[in-house]
Amino acid sequence: MVAAPTTGGKILIVDDSKAVRDAIRFLVEKQEGFTVCDEAVDGFDAIEKAQNLKPDLILLDLSMPKLNGAVAASVLKATIPGIRIILFTMYEDAVSMLRPALAVDLVLTKPNGLRNLVQSMQEVLGRES
């Protein structure tokens, strides 16, 4: 049995697709203790909003215009101590290759990862900084 987290967290959702942001928001807001503090449409937007809002967790798309999730994650990890990042990608075979090379806490595929999103968020937020 997995224990529920004692505290939730503020979540920043970053994806260039409004439909994906809406789906993630719906899943997050159904969970007690988690709140969506804002949404961002690309890496630049994510960096600016994260620096102002100080979320506990960022749900970050890999493939976005202007600044992709890999570069944004590196900047975020370097500028916001202790920030947790879950990176989403459509490319399932990229997951195992990407995780060790990226400044993120977890890499999930969009098709499979959304199913386990809440559990993944709880696990990542429960880790020691």
C-alpha positions as CSV (number, residue, x, y, z in Angstrom):
1,M,0.0,0.0,0.0
2,V,1.3,3.4,-1.0
3,A,0.9,6.1,1.6
4,A,-0.6,9.4,0.5
5,P,1.7,12.3,0.6
6,T,1.5,14.5,3.7
7,T,1.7,17.6,1.6
8,G,0.8,18.2,-2.0
9,G,2.4,20.9,-4.0
10,K,2.2,23.7,-6.4
11,I,2.5,22.4,-10.0
12,L,3.5,24.4,-13.1
13,I,2.3,22.7,-16.3
14,V,4.4,23.4,-19.4
15,D,3.3,22.2,-22.9
16,D,2.7,23.9,-26.2
17,S,-0.6,22.0,-26.6
18,K,-3.6,23.5,-24.9
19,A,-5.3,20.1,-25.0
20,V,-2.5,18.4,-23.2
21,R,-2.3,21.2,-20.6
22,D,-6.0,20.9,-20.0
23,A,-5.8,17.1,-19.6
24,I,-2.9,17.4,-17.1
25,R,-4.7,20.2,-15.2
26,F,-7.8,18.0,-14.9
27,L,-5.8,15.1,-13.5
28,V,-3.8,17.3,-11.1
29,E,-6.8,19.3,-9.8
30,K,-8.7,16.0,-9.0
31,Q,-6.0,15.2,-6.4
32,E,-6.2,16.6,-2.9
33,G,-3.2,18.7,-1.9
34,F,-2.1,19.5,-5.4
35,T,-2.8,22.8,-7.1
36,V,-1.9,24.1,-10.5
37,C,-0.2,27.5,-9.9
38,D,0.0,28.3,-13.7
39,E,0.6,27.0,-17.2
40,A,3.4,27.9,-19.7
41,V,3.5,27.4,-23.4
42,D,7.3,27.0,-24.0
43,G,10.6,26.8,-22.3
44,F,11.1,30.6,-22.0
45,D,7.6,31.0,-20.5
46,A,8.3,28.1,-18.1
47,I,11.6,29.7,-16.8
48,E,10.0,33.1,-16.3
49,K,6.9,31.7,-14.5
50,A,8.9,29.2,-12.4
51,Q,11.3,31.9,-11.2
52,N,8.3,34.1,-10.1
53,L,6.0,31.3,-8.8
54,K,8.5,28.9,-7.2
55,P,6.4,25.8,-7.9
56,D,7.2,22.5,-6.1
57,L,7.1,20.5,-9.3
58,I,7.2,21.3,-13.1
59,L,5.5,19.0,-15.6
60,L,7.5,19.8,-18.7
61,D,7.1,18.8,-22.3
62,L,10.2,17.9,-24.2
63,S,9.3,19.0,-27.7
64,M,8.3,22.7,-27.7
65,P,8.9,25.7,-30.0
66,K,11.3,28.5,-29.1
67,L,13.0,26.6,-26.2
68,N,12.7,22.8,-25.7
69,G,12.1,21.1,-22.4
70,A,15.7,19.7,-22.2
71,V,17.3,23.1,-22.3
72,A,14.6,24.6,-20.1
73,A,15.1,21.9,-17.5
74,S,18.9,22.6,-17.4
75,V,18.3,26.3,-16.8
76,L,15.6,25.6,-14.2
77,K,17.7,23.1,-12.2
78,A,20.6,25.6,-12.2
79,T,18.6,28.6,-11.1
80,I,16.0,27.2,-8.7
81,P,17.5,25.0,-6.0
82,G,15.5,21.9,-5.2
83,I,13.0,22.2,-8.1
84,R,11.5,18.9,-9.2
85,I,10.9,18.3,-12.9
86,I,9.0,15.5,-14.7
87,L,9.7,15.6,-18.4
88,F,7.1,14.3,-20.9
89,T,7.8,13.1,-24.3
90,M,5.9,11.4,-27.1
91,Y,8.9,9.3,-28.0
92,E,8.7,6.2,-26.0
93,D,12.1,4.8,-27.0
94,A,13.8,8.1,-26.0
95,V,12.8,7.7,-22.3
96,S,15.6,5.3,-21.3
97,M,18.2,7.2,-23.3
98,L,17.2,10.7,-22.2
99,R,16.8,10.3,-18.4
100,P,20.5,10.0,-17.5
101,A,21.5,12.9,-19.8
102,L,18.9,15.4,-18.6
103,A,18.5,17.6,-15.6
104,V,15.1,16.1,-14.6
105,D,13.8,13.8,-11.9
106,L,11.7,11.6,-14.1
107,V,11.0,11.1,-17.8
108,L,7.5,9.8,-18.8
109,T,5.9,9.1,-22.1
110,K,2.7,11.0,-22.7
111,P,0.7,8.0,-23.8
112,N,1.7,5.9,-20.7
113,G,2.8,8.5,-18.3
114,L,-0.5,10.3,-17.9
115,R,-2.0,7.1,-16.6
116,N,0.5,7.1,-13.7
117,L,0.9,10.9,-13.4
118,V,-0.3,11.3,-9.8
119,Q,1.7,8.5,-8.4
120,S,4.8,9.8,-10.3
121,M,4.2,13.3,-8.9
122,Q,3.9,11.9,-5.3
123,E,7.1,9.9,-5.8
124,V,9.1,12.8,-7.1
125,L,7.9,15.2,-4.5
126,G,8.6,12.7,-1.8
127,R,12.3,12.4,-2.7
128,E,15.0,14.2,-0.7
129,S,16.5,17.3,-2.4
